[in-house]
Amino acid sequence: MPAPAHRPVLFLDVDGPLIPFGAPPSRSVGRAGDQAQPRLPQVTGNPLLDRLDPRHGSRLSALPCELVWATTWMSDANDVIAPALGLPALPVVDWPDEDEDGPLHWKTRALVGWAAGRPFVWIDDEITDADRAWVSVHHQGHALLHRVDPRCGLTDADFAVIADWLAQL
């Protein structure tokens, strides 16, 4: 495994990939008698947090990369999401103050800058072909911009694509 400074980066969005918009709230909470399904810690406040799948934490941690929050949750992701998934505190991308005009997602330029030439995976539900084209021209390293269906969040198929891509580096 490469040294941490040379490991690929995985930029992780929360809303959509980890908190799906179309899943019923009981999807990720262990059901009575279901011993295989882990239970989320008791979280209060945002009712959408019941949609987190606690298994995602161990699956993300097992990937050979550095996990980084790339979300509008900012450091709140470390306070709320990380403990619910059993993740340690992760680095957080600071977003520019100005909005981007044009076809690019407002995160795209900041993520390429943060990666600083390192290979990266970006998991988000708002990635477009314009982002992929821009990254292919402006980023010297390998990059996988992986769009997740926000109705169902990260799936086994998404994890397989990401793990296969990382294994090929």
C-alpha positions in Angstrom: 0.0 0.0 0.0 1.4 3.4 -0.9 2.4 5.9 1.8 -0.5 8.1 2.9 0.8 11.2 1.1 0.7 9.2 -2.2 -2.5 7.3 -1.6 -5.4 8.2 -3.8 -8.0 10.5 -2.4 -11.7 9.6 -2.2 -13.8 12.8 -2.0 -17.1 11.8 -0.4 -20.4 13.8 -0.6 -23.1 13.1 2.0 -26.5 14.1 0.7 -27.4 11.6 -2.1 -24.5 9.1 -1.8 -24.7 8.5 2.0 -28.2 9.9 2.8 -30.3 8.8 -0.2 -33.3 10.9 -1.0 -35.6 8.0 -2.2 -35.0 5.4 0.5 -37.5 4.8 3.2 -36.3 6.0 6.6 -36.3 2.4 8.0 -33.9 1.1 5.2 -30.7 1.3 7.3 -32.0 0.9 10.8 -31.8 -2.6 12.2 -35.1 -4.3 12.4 -36.3 -6.4 15.3 -34.9 -9.9 14.9 -32.5 -8.8 12.1 -29.1 -9.6 13.7 -27.2 -9.1 10.4 -28.2 -5.5 10.0 -26.2 -3.1 12.3 -28.0 -0.4 14.2 -27.2 3.2 13.9 -26.3 5.1 17.0 -29.2 7.2 18.3 -29.0 10.5 16.3 -31.3 13.4 16.8 -32.2 16.5 14.8 -32.2 15.6 11.1 -34.8 12.9 10.3 -32.9 12.0 7.1 -30.0 10.6 9.2 -32.1 7.5 9.6 -31.3 6.8 6.0 -27.6 6.3 6.7 -26.4 2.7 6.2 -24.0 2.0 9.0 -22.2 -0.7 6.9 -20.9 2.0 4.6 -18.3 3.1 7.2 -16.4 -0.2 7.2 -16.7 -0.5 3.5 -15.3 2.9 2.9 -12.5 2.4 5.5 -11.5 -0.8 3.6 -10.8 1.0 0.4 -7.1 1.7 -0.3 -7.4 5.5 -0.2 -7.6 8.6 1.9 -11.2 9.5 2.7 -12.0 13.2 2.6 -15.4 14.9 3.1 -16.5 16.9 0.1 -19.9 18.0 1.3 -21.7 21.1 2.4 -21.9 19.5 5.8 -18.3 20.6 6.2 -17.0 19.8 9.7 -20.5 18.8 10.8 -19.8 15.6 8.8 -17.2 14.7 11.4 -19.5 15.5 14.3 -22.6 13.7 13.0 -22.0 11.4 10.0 -18.6 10.0 10.8 -19.6 8.6 14.3 -22.8 7.2 12.9 -20.8 5.3 10.3 -18.0 4.3 12.7 -15.5 6.5 10.8 -12.7 8.6 12.4 -12.6 12.3 11.8 -11.7 12.9 8.2 -10.2 15.9 6.4 -12.7 18.3 5.0 -12.5 20.3 1.8 -13.0 24.0 2.3 -15.2 25.5 -0.4 -14.6 28.7 -2.3 -16.8 31.6 -1.3 -17.8 32.5 -4.8 -20.2 30.4 -6.9 -19.1 29.0 -10.2 -20.9 30.1 -13.3 -21.2 27.7 -16.3 -21.7 24.0 -16.7 -19.2 22.9 -14.1 -20.3 21.8 -10.6 -19.2 24.3 -8.1 -17.0 21.7 -6.3 -15.0 20.6 -9.4 -12.2 23.1 -9.4 -11.7 22.9 -5.6 -11.4 19.2 -5.6 -8.8 19.2 -8.4 -6.9 21.8 -6.4 -7.1 19.8 -3.2 -6.0 16.6 -4.9 -2.8 18.4 -6.2 -2.1 15.8 -8.9 -2.9 12.8 -6.7 -5.3 10.2 -8.1 -8.8 10.7 -6.8 -12.3 9.3 -6.8 -15.2 11.8 -6.4 -18.4 10.3 -5.2 -21.4 12.7 -5.7 -24.9 12.7 -7.1 -24.4 15.9 -9.1 -21.4 15.0 -11.4 -21.9 15.7 -15.1 -20.0 15.1 -18.3 -18.9 18.7 -18.1 -17.1 18.0 -14.8 -15.5 14.8 -16.3 -14.3 16.7 -19.4 -12.8 19.6 -17.3 -11.0 17.2 -14.9 -9.5 15.2 -17.8 -7.9 18.4 -19.1 -6.9 20.1 -15.8 -5.9 17.3 -13.5 -2.5 15.6 -14.1 -3.4 12.4 -12.2 -6.0 9.7 -12.7 -9.5 10.5 -11.6 -12.8 8.7 -11.3 -15.8 11.0 -11.1 -18.5 8.5 -10.0 -22.1 9.7 -10.0 -24.3 8.0 -7.5 -28.1 7.7 -7.9 -29.4 10.0 -5.1 -32.6 8.0 -4.9 -30.8 4.9 -3.5 -27.4 6.2 -2.4 -24.2 4.1 -2.5 -24.9 0.5 -3.6 -22.9 -2.7 -3.9 -22.4 -1.9 -7.6 -21.0 1.5 -6.8 -18.5 0.0 -4.3 -17.4 -2.5 -6.9 -16.7 0.1 -9.5 -14.7 2.2 -7.0 -12.8 -0.7 -5.6 -12.0 -2.0 -9.1 -10.8 1.5 -10.2 -8.6 1.8 -7.1 -7.1 -1.7 -7.7 -6.1 -0.7 -11.2 -4.0 2.2 -10.1 
